[in-house]
Amino acid sequence: MSNTIKSLEWRYAVKKFDASKSIGEENVEKLKKSFNLTATSYGLQPIKLVVVENKEVQEKLVSHSFNQAQVGQASHVLVLCVEKSVIKDSVNGYFDKVKAVRGTSDEIIEPYRNMMHTSFDNKSEEDIFIWSKHQAYIALGNLMTVCAIEKIDSCPMEGFIPEGYSEVLGLEKLNLIPVLVLPVGIRAEDDMFASFKKVRKEISESVIDIK
Ligand SMILES: Cc1cc2nc3c(=O)[nH]c(=O)nc-3n(C[C@H](O)[C@H](O)[C@H](O)COP(=O)(O)O)c2cc1C
């Protein structure tokens, strides 16, 4: 079996971390880079990652996570947020960066810039939030796979109260809306979920081949 598939089978949604163990700074840097390298629609990266490494703060987050203890025990809690920014500024910022990084001429950039402005002008704030949230899910998948390959344990979580996280972490003043949480760490030796068999559909049920 390939190493990738072995890694994906090794990972599971951890319910109990060993609170005494850290994944280490090198791994944290890898996760930050992986988040930043995530592909996003138009390349606009309308998301931000908040990395929490503070057991007291984490304990406060547990009560806003339907008492899911893994948030308190994790080595680090990754909070994926949508940025509340003016989309026009984000588009302009993106193209300024394209120009700076690639030296692309205005002649080439302008039609794309105008196309993107037109596309977003037709979207409501709610549509843009939903679109941004989709980008956070891509980042979550990316982070989970990187965790699996790097033997970092994790638990993807939608089960939390955004307003509570916002209050504890001061996200409002950073213009961030938390949308997903990924505690990462080292699984506790007695996390019984580690030995559970994976429950998945048969490949023939989840995949259709058209040849
Ligand atoms: C977007 C998303 C949200 C999830 N939310 C939670 C959660 O709040 N708490 C939890 O314990 N597991 C959560 N899970 C874990 C899933 O229940 C789990 O991934 C699924 O049952 C498959 O099991 P496995 O990941 O152990 O293979 C979530 C998973 C995903 C992908």
Ligand as a Chemical Component Dictionary entry (heavy atoms), coordinates in Angstrom:
data_LIG
# 
_chem_comp.id                   LIG 
_chem_comp.type                 NON-POLYMER 
_chem_comp.pdbx_formal_charge   0 
_chem_comp.three_letter_code    LIG 
# 
loop_
_chem_comp_atom.comp_id 
_chem_comp_atom.atom_id 
_chem_comp_atom.alt_atom_id 
_chem_comp_atom.type_symbol 
_chem_comp_atom.charge 
_chem_comp_atom.model_Cartn_x 
_chem_comp_atom.model_Cartn_y 
_chem_comp_atom.model_Cartn_z 
_chem_comp_atom.pdbx_ordinal 
LIG C1  C1  C 0 -15.857 19.641 8.708  1  
LIG C2  C2  C 0 -15.795 18.635 9.830  2  
LIG C3  C3  C 0 -16.301 18.948 11.067 3  
LIG C4  C4  C 0 -16.199 18.046 12.134 4  
LIG N1  N1  N 0 -16.606 18.411 13.395 5  
LIG C5  C5  C 0 -16.289 17.604 14.435 6  
LIG C6  C6  C 0 -16.491 18.027 15.778 7  
LIG O1  O1  O 0 -16.947 19.126 16.051 8  
LIG N2  N2  N 0 -16.134 17.178 16.781 9  
LIG C7  C7  C 0 -15.570 15.941 16.527 10 
LIG O2  O2  O 0 -15.242 15.227 17.476 11 
LIG N3  N3  N 0 -15.391 15.514 15.270 12 
LIG C8  C8  C 0 -15.719 16.309 14.227 13 
LIG N4  N4  N 0 -15.465 15.895 12.941 14 
LIG C9  C9  C 0 -14.863 14.570 12.742 15 
LIG C10 C10 C 0 -15.739 13.607 11.936 16 
LIG O3  O3  O 0 -16.795 13.136 12.722 17 
LIG C11 C11 C 0 -14.831 12.462 11.447 18 
LIG O4  O4  O 0 -13.818 13.005 10.653 19 
LIG C12 C12 C 0 -15.589 11.407 10.663 20 
LIG O5  O5  O 0 -16.503 10.748 11.485 21 
LIG C13 C13 C 0 -14.651 10.383 10.048 22 
LIG O6  O6  O 0 -13.859 9.768  11.033 23 
LIG P1  P1  P 0 -12.260 9.828  11.026 24 
LIG O7  O7  O 0 -11.885 11.259 10.748 25 
LIG O8  O8  O 0 -11.861 9.420  12.402 26 
LIG O9  O9  O 0 -11.748 8.916  9.952  27 
LIG C14 C14 C 0 -15.610 16.775 11.893 28 
LIG C15 C15 C 0 -15.119 16.469 10.620 29 
LIG C16 C16 C 0 -15.171 17.383 9.607  30 
LIG C17 C17 C 0 -14.565 17.035 8.275  31 
# 
loop_
_chem_comp_bond.comp_id 
_chem_comp_bond.atom_id_1 
_chem_comp_bond.atom_id_2 
_chem_comp_bond.value_order 
_chem_comp_bond.pdbx_ordinal 
LIG C1  C2  SING 1  
LIG C2  C3  SING 2  
LIG C2  C16 DOUB 3  
LIG C3  C4  DOUB 4  
LIG C4  N1  SING 5  
LIG C4  C14 SING 6  
LIG N1  C5  DOUB 7  
LIG C5  C6  SING 8  
LIG C5  C8  SING 9  
LIG C6  O1  DOUB 10 
LIG C6  N2  SING 11 
LIG N2  C7  SING 12 
LIG C7  O2  DOUB 13 
LIG C7  N3  SING 14 
LIG N3  C8  DOUB 15 
LIG C8  N4  SING 16 
LIG N4  C9  SING 17 
LIG N4  C14 SING 18 
LIG C9  C10 SING 19 
LIG C10 O3  SING 20 
LIG C10 C11 SING 21 
LIG C11 O4  SING 22 
LIG C11 C12 SING 23 
LIG C12 O5  SING 24 
LIG C12 C13 SING 25 
LIG C13 O6  SING 26 
LIG O6  P1  SING 27 
LIG P1  O7  DOUB 28 
LIG P1  O8  SING 29 
LIG P1  O9  SING 30 
LIG C14 C15 DOUB 31 
LIG C15 C16 SING 32 
LIG C16 C17 SING 33 
# 
